[in-house]
């Protein structure tokens, strides 16, 4: 049972860090539905780097850097060109899905390196995820930088008049958020499941996207939701912990069913009326400076 609990927390780490990256971007008004693609790039290139160099550090650095570059690309289309953010994000996902399959196929198989040491059985990145949750909450809630981020996400016109550069602030958020997504992908391929295979994330990026909405843009609720989804995901791998209830294949649909249900609930008039104030007003809307 303890091992199941440990693996559930480790699984939640992937969701938490990737979703925190998306949360930062969304608070600035930029939506990226291509989290899965960014994670695939970070996971694949991080895995290849670590396997060819024998260095975990280089693998993680490459994953983070690639995530930042993809975030910069998304920012260029969404901020500079003022394009449709959903289309840009879907393009990133499709590109990541196809290109990483081609790049990574020669490296199919285990990483072949000694596993990263644990802390009390837990991956050290779980504690990193908790630290990042606290740091991002503090930045967004208690600092002038957080106020600028929230301002450009709520009313970019007013923020610009107040002397805040909307473009610079949003670029900072999408690049920083992309780095976290790439980092989450690298954690998956180098620590959580160090075996490369075709499309090995299996939709975790889309669950991370739903977690941002599910959390009402609150980092602490996001962390709790990630632990819940991590537990459900682990049940799909080890259904024997609740014997006789459902098969592993049915358990695997549960996180996605909850995700779909949460998104449907959030689309209702009742939810928008009661909780809509939490949504960044300018989310997904391009801003063109007059």
C-alpha positions, 0 to 999 in steps of 0.5 A: 500500500505504501508503494502505491501511495508513493507512486501516486505522489510521484505521478502527481508531480508530472501533473503539478509542474506542467499545470503550474506552467500553464497556470502562469501563462493563463494568469497573463491571458495566454492559453496554451492547449498544446501542453502535451506537445511541449511535454513530449518535446521536453521528455524526448529531447531530455531522454536522448540527451541523457542517454547519449551523454550519461548526464541527468543534469544535461537531460533536464537542462535540455528539457527545460530549454526546449520547453522555453523555446516552444513557449517562445514560439507560442508567444510569437504566434499569440502575442506578436502576431495576435493569432488564435491561441487555440490553433497555435497550441494545437499546432504545437501538440500535433508537431510534438506528437509527430516530430518526437515520434520520428526523433525518438524512435531510434532510442526506443527502450530503457534509459539504461542509467542508474535511477535518481536517488529517492527521499524517503522513497519519494522522487525528489521532484515531488518536493520540487513540485511543492516548492514551486507551488508555494513560490508561484502562489507567493509571486502571483499573490504577494509581489509586484510582478504577480500584480503585473501578471494578473493585470495583463490577464484581466485588462491589458488595455488598463495595464498598458496605460499604467505603464506595464508592458503587456507583451514583455509580461506575457512573453515572460509568462509563456516562456517560463511556463513552457520551461516548466512544461518541458521540465515536467516532460523530462521528469517523466522520461528521466525519473518517473518512467525512464523508458522511451516509447511512442506517445508515452505521455498518454494524455497527461498534458491534457489532464494538466490543462484541465487541472488549471481550470479545475483549480480555479487558477489557485496553485494550492487547489491545483496541487490537491487536484494533481494528487487526486489525478495521480492516485486515479492514474496509479489505480489504472496501473494497479487496480488490485488495490481496489479489487473487484471494482473495475479493470485497469482499462476502466480505471484509465478512463476515470481521469479523462471522464472527470476532466470532461465532466469538469470542463462541461460543468465550467461551460455552464451558465451557472458556473460562469455566473457563480465562479466566473470572476476567477477566470482571467478576463482577457484569457485567450484574447489577443491584445494589439497595442494602439 
